[in-house]
Amino acid sequence: MIELLDLRQALDSFASCNDDDEVWSRYGWVHASAGGALNASFWLPASEAEAFDDDELPTAARALGLSSFLEPATFADVLDVQKRQRPLSTLEDYAAALDYYAEYDAFLQVPGIDEALGGAAEAEQEAARALDVGPGIYASFDVVLAQCPAQHMKDAARQVAVLLALSIGEALAACRDLPLCLGEQLDRERCARLVAAFDALGVVLQVRGYKPFPWSDMPTPAGVRGAA
C-alpha cells in the first residue's frame, strides 16, 4: 500500500531517523508528484525493490501521479545544506531548496552565504539554539553530569575517565567540580546509551534535546530521565 505524505510529513519522517545511516536503511527512494515540493505528495518506499519494478515506477505509483524525485541520501543532504545555511528555515525554504536541486542537480545557495556548503553566521546559529533548534536535520542532545552522589562518585569517575579519555584522578576531580559536560550534539542512540550507562550506576544525567525543525516536537531518547 502506498502511503502519501505532504512535504512536512516527509521532512518529519526523515528527521525521525537517528542519522544518515538510518536514512539509507529505512528508505529505498523518494517519489513525488509534480507541481513543486511545497504542494507535492511524497512516497517513501522502504526499499529499492518496492520503489521500482524492473527499473520503472510501479503501476500503482504512476496512477497516483508520482515520479522519481531524489535518492533518500540526496534528499537528506539537500535538507542538511539548507539547514546549515539557514538554521531556522521554513517549510517554504526547504521546498525551494529541493526544487532547485531537482532541476539543477546543485545545492541552492542562500543569499548572504559565500559558499553553497557554508554555514550561517554565529548569531543566527545562536538564535536557533535559543529556540531549541539543533544544527542538523536529526534530533541532537547535550548531556551534563550535574549531580553525583558521593556513594557513586568512584563508579561515575570510571565512566567519565573512559568517556573523556581522562585519568582516574582527573575524572574524580571533574566529578567533584560539577557541572560536567559529557557530550554535545549527540545523536539519539548515543545519548540513550550514555544515559543508560550512568543510570546503571544510580546517577541521573541532565539531557537537553534539540529539535530538527522549528515546528518539531522536543525530542527525548527512549528511557531518558531528566530531559529538558
Sequence and secondary structure as in RCSB ss.txt:
>XXXX:A:sequence
MIELLDLRQALDSFASCNDDDEVWSRYGWVHASAGGALNASFWLPASEAEAFDDDELPTAARALGLSSFLEPATF
ADVLDVQKRQRPLSTLEDYAAALDYYAEYDAFLQVPGIDEALGGAAEAEQEAARALDVGPGIYASFDVVLAQCPA
QHMKDAARQVAVLLALSIGEALAACRDLPLCLGEQLDRERCARLVAAFDALGVVLQVRGYKPFPWSDMPTPAGVR
GAA
>XXXX:A:secstr
    B HHHHHHHHHTSSSHHHHHHH S EEEESS GGG  EE  SSHHHH BTTB  HHHHHTTEEEEE HHHH
HHHHHHHHHH TT  HHHHHHHHHHHHHHSS    TT SSTT    HHHHHHHHHTTB SSSS EEEEEE    G
GGHHHHHHHHHHHHT  HHHHHHHHHS  EEEEEEE HHHHHHHHHHHHTTT   EEEEEBSSTTS     TT  
SB 
